[in-house]
Amino acid sequence: MRSSKYYPWIVVALLWGVALLNYMDRQMIATMRPAMQVDIEDLRQAANFGRLMAVFMWIYGAMSVFSGMVADRVNRKWLIIGSLFVWSAVTFAMGYARTFDQLYLLRAIMGFSEALYIPGGLALIAELHSDKTRSLAVGIHMSGIYMGQAFGGFGSTISSMYTWQHTFIFFGFVGMAYAVLLMFFLKDARRPNVDRLAGGSGVADAFGGLFSLLKSPAFWIIVIYFAVPSLPGWAIKNWAPTLISENLGIDMSRAGPIATISISVSSLLGVLTGGMLSDRWVQRNIRGRVFTGAIGLSLTVPAMLLMGFGSELPHILTAAFLFGFGFGMFDTNNMPILCQFVKPESRATAYGFLNTAGIFTGALITDYLGKSTDAGNLGRDFAWLGAVVIFAVLLQLLFLRPKPQITNGNV
């Protein structure tokens, strides 16, 4: 089956389900706090709930760079399956948690296990697809992430129909069953370099690959280009419902779905549009992917202004569409742009480092906007984030110039 011309797309379809579960399982708890705090008293304190969310981000961020190094040196099929099974088992176990300390430990394990997936999954897709289809393939996969975010937002709805315990148990079981299914259908790409690297000195080779990346000026430009948009990206994920609730004067139960659904749907359109446009443009101009990402990021600038100062529903919906569509165009081209600068045997390591930079940046802006909210400046600071995006766009256009010999390298 691996030799079939359709198999690269079969892998995208299989990993779409993994991406959906990856984000849905981590997001569900955010909307189920009211139900959970009835049984776990410590969750009634916002500070404790913040600690619960933060431990996932810090461990996920710290592990991402190491997970990329691992993914470049082991069979990615088993890494993906193992990651999915462990975080699904953690989700299952959360249904039986009775104390805050138990939940805290499980969220920490979830951060560790989920971090193992994204670098390896995206690197596998990038290797199976050539320049003609790479961005679209990554975009379709990323749409699973956006659907996972959207479905995760309905955790409270499902838990109100049953219980929060049954919600965790059910989706944890689904994930473990899906991991077993992947054992029969998912195959790794043929990677001769893995055998060569496996014969080396292991840890030394892994860190040698990372240090080689860190010596490249182009890679540091990509790191900044990736990390800077994470500021508005995580601001939207974590604070858009609060801002919409304040600006429109509506309850959080209405503001949450407005933010989640509108941004997720427009992001889905953005990744598909950006993927198709980039794959065609790069056939005529080697910087086509760079230009596509720049267009997407540019759309988020007016979005942040409208989100920050908009006081009417049409303003908010326009902002949500522009941000989701633009960020989707940016998101779908990150790994393909990385492939234009980094050789196949180091792509997961490189993306893992980018993920670490993005998560840590997101943690910083999440904390800052919490203080901004208390000071009554959330809308103003949202608008100012548009300025940092302009910086990322200019940096990208001025300095990201791909090299043909790496761009066309594919295994």
N, C-alpha and C positions, 0 to 999 in steps of 0.2 A: 504493500500500500504506500510505503514511503516514496517509492519511485514514481508514483502516479503524478501526472501534471496537476491534478486537483488537490493533492495532499497539502500543499502550503495553505490553501484556503480552508481545508478541513481542520488544520491546526489552529487557524484564527478562530474558527467556530468553537472548537473545544476550549480554547483559552478565554474566549468571550465569557463563557459560563464561570470560569475561575475568577476572572476580573470582577464580574458582578458579585460573586460571593465574597470576594476580598473586601470590597467596599461596603457591601450591605451588612456584613457581620460586625464591622467596626463601627458603623454609623447607628445601628439600631438602638444602642443604649442611650444615645443622646436624646431620643424622643420618649424613652420609656422611664425616665427618672420619676415622674409623678407616681406611676404605678409601683415602681421598685421601692420608693422611699416609705411606702406603707409597711413593707415587711422588713426593710433594712433602715433602721432609724438614722444611722450616720449619714445617709444620702440626703437627708433634709437640710444639711448644711451645704451651701453652695461651694464653700472652700473645699470640702471633701470630694464633691463631685468634680470640681476642677482638677484636683489631684488625680482622680481616676482617669480623666481624659488626658492629662499631661503625661502620665507615666507611659502610656502607649506611644505618644509622639516622640518622647525623648529616646526610648529604646528602639523604636522603629527607625528613627533618624540615625542613631549611632550604629545600628546594625546594617544599614543599607549598603554602605561602602564595603563592608566585609562580605555581605551576601553576594555582591557583584563579583568580588574576587573568587569566591567559591564557585559561582555559576560559570566562570570562565574555565574552570578546571575539573568539573565533574559532569556526569551525565545529567543534562537539564530535565529530562523526563522525570527522573526519580526525585530531583530537587523540588520540582513543581508539585508532584504528587505528595511528597512528604510534607511540604509546606501547607498545602491545602488540607491534608488530613489532620495535622496538628492543630491549626487554628480552628478547624471545624469541631474537633474534639473539645477545644477550649470553650467554644460557643455552647456546645452541648453541656459541658460541666457548669457553665454559668447559670444554667437553669436550676442547678442544685445548690448554688451558693446561698449561704444563710447570714454571712457577716460581711462587713466592708473589707476586712483584711483578705478574705477569700476572693472577693471581686478584684481587689487591687493586684493580687498575685496573678490571677488569671489574665487580667488586662496586660500585665507585663509580659507574660508568656505569649499572648496574642501579638504584641508588638514585635517580639523576636521572630515568631514564625511567619507572620505576614510579610516582614521585610525580605524574606528569602525569595518571594515570588517575582516581583515586578522586574528587577534587572535581568533575571534569567528568562522570564517569559518574553519580554520585549526583544532580547538578544536572539532568542530562538526564531521569532517572527522575522526579524531583520535578516537573519541568515538564510531563511527559506525563500525570501522574496527578493527579487532584483530591483534595480532602480525604477523599473516600469510600474511596479505595484507596491513598493515598500511603504510609502506614506498612507496609501489607502488601507493597506492591511493593518498597519499600526492604528489608524483612525477607527476602523471597525472594532478592533480590540479595545481601544479607549472608550468607545461607546458603551461597552459593558461596565466600565467604571462609573460612567455617568448614570446608567440605569441602576447600578448598585446604590449610588448615592440617593437617587430618587426613591427606590424601594425601601431603603433604610429609613427614610423620613416617615414611612407609614408603620414603623414599629409600634408606636403607641396605639394606632388603630387596631392592629392585629392583637396586641396585648389586651385591649379593652374587650375584644370579642372572646378571648380565651383568658390566659394569664400571661404575665411576663415570663414566668418560668417555662410554660409550654412553648412560647415563641422561641426562646433560646434553644430549647431541646429539639424542636422541629427543624429549625434551619441548621443546627449543628449536625443532625442526622443526615439531612440532605447533602451537606458538604462532604461528609465522610463517605456516603454512597457514591457521590460523583467522583471522588478520588479513586475509588475502586474501579469505576467505569473507565477512567483515564488509563489505568494500568494496561488495558487491552487495546486502546486506540491511539494513544499518544506515543510518538517516536521522536528521539532527538535527531537533530541534523547531523550529517556526517561531518566530523571535525577532525581531520588528521592532526591538527595542532594540539588537540587534547592529549593524544598519546605521547607526543613529544614533550609537552609540559609535565605530564604525569611522571615522566622518567627523570625529571629534574629534582630540585631540592625542596619541592613543596612550598612551604611558607616563604622561603627566600625568593622563589620564582614569583609567587603571588605579590609580595610587596615590591619586588623589582618591577613588575608590570605597572603597579600603581605609581611608583616613583618616576618611571619613564613618562607617564602621563603628566605628572605634576611639573615636569621640566619643560613642557610644551606651552608657549605663550598662547597659542590658539585654544588649547584646552581651557586655560584660565578665563579666556574671553567667553567661552561657552558656559563655564560655571557661573560667571556673573550674569550672562544672558538668561540662564535658567533660574538662578536664585532671585534676581530682582523681581520678575513677574510673580514669584511666589508670595510676595508681600500682598498685592491685591488679591491674588488667588486664595490665600488662606483667610484674608479679611472677609472676602465674600462668603466662604464656607462657614466661618464661625460667627460672623457678626451681621451678615445681611438681614437675617430675620429680625434681629433687635432693631436695626436701623429702619427697616421698613415699618415695623410696628410703631416706632417713635414718629417717623415722618408722616405716616398716614393716620396715626391715631387709632390703630386697630389692635385687636387682641393678637397675642402671639400664635394662637391656634389657627388664625387666618394668615398671618404674616409668614409663618413657616412654610406652608404649602406654596404660597406665591413665590417665595425665593427658590425653594427646592425644585419645583416642577418647571418653572419658566427657564431657569438657568440650565437645568439638565437637558431639557428638550432642545434649547437653542445650541447647547454644546454638542449634542448629537449631530445636529445639522452642520455645525462648524467643522467637526472632525472629518465628516464625510466629504464636505465641500473642499476643505483644505487638503485632504488627502488626494483627491482626484486632480485638483488644480496643481499641486506640487509635483505629482508624478508626471504630468504632461509638460509642465514648465521646465523641469530639470532635463528633459530630453532635448530641449532647444538651448537652454542656458544653465550652466553648472551651478549658478547661484539661485536657481528657481526656488529651491526649498527655503533658502534664506529670505528671499523676497516674500514668499507666501507667509512665513512666520512673522515677518515684519508687518505685513498688512493686518494679520490677525491681532497682534499686540496693539497696533494703532487704534483698532476699534474699541479697545478697552479703556482708552483715555477719556473720550466723552462719556463712556458708561460710568466711570467712577465719579465724574462731575455730576451727572444726573442722579446717580444713586446717593451721593452725599447731600445734594441740595433739593432734590425733587420732593414736592409735597403733594403731588397728585398721582393717582394710579397709573395714568398713561406715561408719566415720567419714569416711574419705577419699572413698568413693563418694558419700555424702550431700553432702559439701562440694562435690565436683565438680559434682553435679547442680544444687545450689542456685546455685553461682556461674555455671555455664554458662547455666542457664535465666534467672536474674535479669539477667546481663550482656547476654544476647540481647534481653530486653525493653527494656533501656536503649539498646542499640546501634541497634535498628531505629527508634527514635524521635528520634535526634539530628538527622538532616536534616529530618524533618517538623516538629520543634520549631523548628529554625532558620528554616524557611519561614514560621512564624508571626510572626517578628520582622524578617526581612530580605526586601527586595523581590527579585523574580526575577532582575534583572540583576546582582545582587551575591551570589547564593547560593554559587556556586562559590568566589568569593574568600573568603567567610566560612567555608566549610567547610575550605578550604585552610589558613586561619589556625588553625582548631580542630585540624586534623591536625598542624600544626607544634607547637602547644602540647602535644598528647598525646604525640607522638614524643619531644620533648625531656624531658618529664616521665618518660616510660618509660625513657629513657637514664639519667636520674639515679637512678631507683629500682633499675635493673639493676645499676649500679655500687655503690650502697649495699648491696644485698643480697648482692653478692659479698663485701664486707667483713664483713657480718653472718654469712655462712656460715663464713668463716675463724674468726670469734670464737665460733662455736657458738650464735648467737642467731637463726638463720633462722626457726624456728617462732614464737618470741616476736614478732619483727618482722612476720611475716605477720599474726598476730592483731591487732597494733596498727593495721594498715592498715584494719581495719573502722571505726576511729574517724574516719578522714578521710572515709570514705564517708558516715557519719552527717552530717558537716558538709555534704557536697555535697547530700544529700537535703533537709536543712533549708533550705539556700540556695535550692534549686529551688522548694520549696513556698512559701516566704515571698515570693520576689521575681519569679519568672517568671510574668508575667501578659500573655498574648498580646493583640494588637490585631486586632479583626475585619477591618478594611480591608486589612491585610497578609495575614492568614490566608487570606482568600478570593481573593487575587490569584493568578492562574494564567494562563500563556500556552501 
